[in-house]
Amino acid sequence: MPEPTTEPSLEPTTEVDARGLACPMPVIELARAVEAEAIGSVVRLLATDPAAKVDVPVWCRMQRQGLRAASETDDGAWSFLVEKLR
């Protein structure tokens, strides 16, 4: 039998579609979504604003939230998985 894992599920509980929004709106929408979630929840942010590639990791560090993944999607957007840690 496999050992239980303590890794958080990367399955998002909420998705924020900020495609087409300019800076600083993707980060503002992410902050609103993370605030509304319970600790341990994961929020997926989709953004097309080029600044999001820099802004989201910086926001996560400043707010002490967990950036679990960042990748470019097939349609040219960026997908970020952010775990609420506090």
DAHUQUI-V112959 format. One record per residue. N is the residue number from 1. RES is the residue in one small letter. BURIAL is + if it has 9 or more other C-alpha atoms within 8 Angstrom, else -. D_FIRST is the distance of its C-alpha to the first C-alpha in Angstrom with 2 decimals. Layout:
N_RES_BURIAL_D_FIRST ; N_RES_BURIAL_D_FIRST
This chain:
1_m_-_0.00 ; 2_p_-_3.84 ; 3_e_-_6.56 ; 4_p_-_9.08 ; 5_t_-_12.03 ; 6_t_-_15.58 ; 7_e_-_17.17 ; 8_p_-_19.50 ; 9_s_-_19.31 ; 10_l_-_22.09 ; 11_e_-_22.88 ; 12_p_+_26.44 ; 13_t_-_27.61 ; 14_t_-_31.19 ; 15_e_+_33.05 ; 16_v_+_36.49 ; 17_d_-_38.68 ; 18_a_+_41.30 ; 19_r_+_42.37 ; 20_g_-_46.12 ; 21_l_+_46.47 ; 22_a_-_48.24 ; 23_c_+_47.54 ; 24_p_-_46.90 ; 25_m_+_45.66 ; 26_p_+_42.14 ; 27_v_+_41.35 ; 28_i_-_43.12 ; 29_e_+_41.12 ; 30_l_+_37.86 ; 31_a_-_38.96 ; 32_r_-_39.78 ; 33_a_+_36.42 ; 34_v_+_34.44 ; 35_e_-_36.70 ; 36_a_-_35.94 ; 37_e_-_32.14 ; 38_a_-_29.89 ; 39_i_-_28.39 ; 40_g_-_25.17 ; 41_s_+_26.48 ; 42_v_+_27.04 ; 43_v_+_30.42 ; 44_r_+_31.21 ; 45_l_+_34.82 ; 46_l_+_36.63 ; 47_a_+_39.91 ; 48_t_+_42.61 ; 49_d_+_44.73 ; 50_p_-_44.68 ; 51_a_-_44.87 ; 52_a_+_41.42 ; 53_k_+_39.86 ; 54_v_-_41.39 ; 55_d_+_41.74 ; 56_v_+_38.16 ; 57_p_+_36.68 ; 58_v_-_39.67 ; 59_w_+_39.27 ; 60_c_+_35.60 ; 61_r_+_36.62 ; 62_m_-_39.60 ; 63_q_-_37.75 ; 64_r_-_34.67 ; 65_q_+_32.36 ; 66_g_+_29.45 ; 67_l_+_30.28 ; 68_r_+_26.90 ; 69_a_-_28.34 ; 70_a_+_31.78 ; 71_s_-_32.66 ; 72_e_-_35.57 ; 73_t_-_35.25 ; 74_d_-_36.87 ; 75_d_-_39.84 ; 76_g_-_40.62 ; 77_a_+_39.26 ; 78_w_+_36.90 ; 79_s_+_33.57 ; 80_f_+_32.33 ; 81_l_+_29.15 ; 82_v_+_29.99 ; 83_e_+_27.76 ; 84_k_+_29.77 ; 85_l_-_29.32 ; 86_r_-_32.29
